[in-house]
Amino acid sequence: MNPQEISNEILTEIERDKIVQFCADTVALNAVKKYVLAVLYKQGVVEKGQTHNARVNFALNLSWGATTPGGMPRTDEELGQNLRAMTYAIQLIESGFKEMEEMRKPEVVEAETVNEAE
């Protein structure tokens, strides 16, 4: 299903027009994309002047509980499945942004007027 078909199926005309306008503003689009994806990418990343907490990182948080007493035990297979699911979720979000960028407002084709006097 292409982005136009998806937008026609789930969005009103006003909603579709707003997304097209939003995507035309590349600064706003990239800022929102950066913010949404940074929540996933930057979890647990050490930053200058900040106290580091490794448990904020999605992958480390999963394995942390598996390695500490009283934590949630997980097998290596379960850890891998969860990490793969997170990777797939990021890919889906990126794909959604790409499809939004490909959306276009449908062109209105005006009917040809026939001059009856001819």
C-alpha positions in Angstrom: 0.0 0.0 0.0 1.5 3.4 -1.0 1.4 6.5 1.2 -1.4 8.0 -0.9 -3.6 4.9 -0.4 -2.9 4.8 3.3 -3.7 8.5 3.7 -6.9 8.2 1.7 -8.0 5.2 3.9 -7.3 6.7 7.4 -7.2 10.5 7.1 -9.7 13.1 6.4 -8.9 15.6 3.7 -8.1 18.3 6.3 -5.7 15.9 8.2 -4.0 14.9 5.0 -3.5 18.5 4.0 -2.1 19.4 7.4 0.5 16.5 7.1 1.4 17.7 3.6 1.9 21.2 4.9 3.9 20.0 7.9 6.2 17.9 5.7 6.8 20.9 3.4 8.4 22.6 6.4 11.6 20.6 6.5 12.8 22.3 9.6 9.7 21.3 11.6 9.6 17.8 10.1 13.3 17.1 10.9 12.9 18.6 14.4 9.9 16.3 15.2 11.6 13.3 13.6 14.8 14.0 15.5 12.9 14.3 18.8 10.8 11.2 18.4 13.7 9.0 17.3 16.1 10.5 19.9 13.9 9.2 22.6 14.8 5.7 21.3 18.4 6.3 20.1 19.7 8.4 23.0 18.4 6.4 25.9 21.3 6.0 28.3 23.8 7.9 26.2 26.4 9.8 28.3 26.2 13.5 27.9 28.7 16.2 29.1 27.6 17.6 32.5 24.9 15.0 33.1 24.9 12.1 35.6 25.0 8.9 33.7 22.4 6.2 34.4 22.9 3.1 32.3 19.5 1.7 33.2 17.8 4.4 31.1 19.2 2.6 28.0 16.6 0.2 26.6 19.0 -2.7 25.9 20.9 -2.3 29.2 17.7 -2.0 31.2 16.5 -5.3 29.7 19.6 -7.1 30.7 20.1 -5.3 34.0 17.2 -7.1 35.6 18.4 -10.4 34.2 21.8 -10.0 35.9 20.8 -8.7 39.4 19.3 -10.6 42.3 15.6 -10.0 42.5 15.5 -8.8 38.9 13.4 -10.2 36.1 15.3 -13.3 34.8 15.5 -13.4 31.0 17.2 -15.8 28.8 19.7 -14.6 26.1 17.0 -15.6 23.6 14.4 -13.4 25.3 16.8 -10.5 25.5 17.6 -10.8 21.8 13.9 -11.0 20.9 13.2 -7.8 22.9 16.1 -6.0 21.3 15.0 -7.1 17.8 11.4 -5.9 18.6 12.8 -2.4 19.6 14.9 -2.3 16.4 11.8 -3.2 14.3 9.8 -0.5 16.1 12.4 2.1 15.2 12.4 1.0 11.6 8.6 1.3 11.5 8.7 4.8 12.9 11.3 5.8 10.4 9.2 4.2 7.6 6.2 6.2 8.8 8.1 9.5 8.6 9.4 8.5 5.1 5.8 7.7 3.9 4.5 11.0 5.3 7.2 12.9 3.4 6.0 11.1 0.2 2.4 12.1 0.7 1.1 14.6 -1.8 -2.2 16.5 -2.1 -4.2 14.9 -4.9 -4.3 17.0 -8.0 -7.7 18.2 -9.0 -8.3 17.6 -12.7 -10.9 19.9 -14.0 -13.3 18.5 -16.6 -12.8 19.7 -20.1 -15.4 22.3 -21.0 -17.0 21.9 -24.4 -18.0 24.9 -26.3 -21.4 24.1 -27.7 -21.2 27.0 -30.2 -18.6 25.2 -32.2 
